[in-house]
Amino acid sequence: MKAKDLMIPLQEYLKPDTTLREAANLLRTAKRNEERIGVKGLPVLDTNGEMVGFISMGDILNAVFPSYMSLMNLGDFTWDGMVEDMAKKAGNKKVSEVMTTKVISVPEEAPLMECVDHMLKNNVKRLPVISKDSKVTGILYERDVFFAITKSMLNENTGGIK
């Protein structure tokens, strides 16, 4: 089994100049297969369709709640509505300001073992799948890899994982 066999074809993506407000809305409403159920992350493509980054729910949460704030005792100075105010301000930032730029990806022909190895070693839950012409063709999700592997574990595969 190869990455292209398990990936979900790319249906939605973001651009570097998209605002976090727009990105958050797309993450909440993005299509996965035929349903609009939302996704946890999307690739960021430039005008040539090349991947320049990836943005996830975690990236957006970090933009709202910067890591330096975890060093403070927030109970001493927080107020009701503080997070909401911070979210409104962060909504005007551009995707390019907060996206992950060192993206772990796999080629379409990558075997399942290579995909699992990348996910585990890099602690990532989704891998963009890249075509021979360097375009993102889909996303390989941890959930889909897990289900493919557990089918074999439970003897549910008819042809086995290759």
Residue pairs with C-beta under 8 A, 6 or more apart in sequence:
1 111
1 112
1 148
1 161
1 162
2 108
2 109
2 110
2 111
2 112
3 106
3 107
3 108
3 109
3 110
3 111
3 112
3 114
3 115
3 127
3 129
3 138
3 140
4 108
4 109
4 129
4 137
4 138
6 112
6 115
6 140
6 144
6 145
6 148
7 108
7 129
7 137
7 138
7 139
7 140
7 144
8 32
8 33
8 138
8 139
8 140
8 141
8 144
9 137
9 138
10 43
10 136
10 137
10 138
10 139
11 30
11 31
11 32
12 26
12 30
12 31
12 39
12 42
13 42
13 43
13 44
13 45
13 136
14 22
14 23
14 26
14 42
14 43
14 44
14 45
14 55
14 95
15 44
15 45
15 46
15 47
15 95
16 44
16 46
16 52
16 53
16 94
16 95
16 96
16 99
17 94
17 95
17 96
18 26
18 44
18 94
18 95
19 91
19 92
19 93
19 94
19 95
20 60
20 63
20 90
20 91
20 92
20 93
20 94
20 95
20 98
21 91
21 92
23 42
23 55
23 60
23 95
24 60
24 91
26 42
27 38
27 39
27 40
27 41
27 42
27 55
27 57
27 60
28 38
29 36
29 38
30 36
30 37
30 38
30 39
30 42
31 37
32 38
32 39
39 139
40 56
40 57
40 125
40 126
41 54
41 55
41 56
41 57
41 59
41 125
41 126
41 139
42 54
42 55
43 51
43 53
43 54
43 103
43 128
43 136
43 139
44 51
44 52
44 53
44 54
44 55
44 95
44 96
44 99
45 51
45 52
45 136
46 52
49 135
49 136
50 134
50 135
51 103
51 105
51 128
51 130
51 136
52 96
52 99
52 101
53 95
53 96
53 99
53 100
53 101
53 103
54 99
54 100
54 103
54 128
55 95
55 98
55 99
55 100
56 100
59 98
59 99
59 100
60 90
60 98
62 98
63 90
63 93
63 97
63 98
64 83
64 86
64 87
64 90
65 83
65 86
103 128
104 118
104 122
104 124
104 127
105 127
105 128
105 129
105 130
105 136
106 114
106 115
106 118
106 127
106 128
106 129
106 130
106 140
107 129
107 130
107 131
107 132
108 129
108 130
108 131
108 132
108 137
110 129
111 162
112 145
112 148
112 149
112 161
112 162
115 127
115 140
115 145
116 145
116 149
118 124
118 127
119 125
119 127
119 142
119 145
124 142
125 141
125 142
126 139
126 140
126 141
126 142
127 139
127 140
128 136
128 138
128 139
128 140
129 136
129 137
129 138
129 139
129 140
130 136
130 137
131 137
148 161
149 161
151 157
151 161
152 160
152 161
